[in-house]
Amino acid sequence: KTYAVLATGSKQLKILTDAGVKVSTDGGTSWTVSLTGLPSFIFDIGSHDQIAVSPFKSNHLYWTFKYWNWETDHWQSHIALYRSTDNGSTWSSVLDEPGDNRPSFVRATSATGSNTYELYYADGACTFERAQVTNGATPTIGAWTTMNHQHCDHADLGFDTDNHSPLLLVGDGGLQ
């Protein structure tokens, strides 16, 4: 199954599938997928808003998901945000917390400055945060700021026409 498609430039495609984030640099003729650096036992892949791409570099990807981890004597569900700076060949952790909620989401805005953009993340429960990202070979993610909201269980975020300012937050509480 394919859950999300991002066309990030000429012949640049990123898709979220049951197998993970697949990447094509030739308009879909060939695809690569790598789980290098990701935790084992990823589950709950299937929301359209679980992947995002930097507005500066189409090979800088973000992926949020849930996974299971064996901790001492039991399995623990985690909600995680990972990033790749090499078009999905390798992944590294940005955020990782124990939890089990509705699917998480990640959104990247268009450029907010000559070298910055905003990254929005929600864990599917009550965490809804924003961080400023400074573009670079390895982007620098600033401190996370908690966003105001009226109701938990966030599901998606909609932006204004220039993709800078959030307009709608969607979840169990309806439109906010």
Salt bridges, closest charged atoms under 4 A:
ASP44 OD2 - LYS66 NZ 3.08
ASP49 OD2 - HIS48 NE2 3.72
GLU71 OE2 - HIS78 NE2 2.41
ASP73 OD1 - HIS74 ND1 2.98
ASP96 OD1 - HIS78 ND1 2.68
ASP100 OD1 - LYS66 NZ 3.02
GLU118 OE1 - ARG130 NE 3.53
ASP156 OD2 - HIS48 NE2 2.79
ASP156 OD1 - ARG107 NH2 2.59
ASP162 OD2 - HIS164 ND1 3.32
ASP172 OD1 - ARG102 NH2 2.15
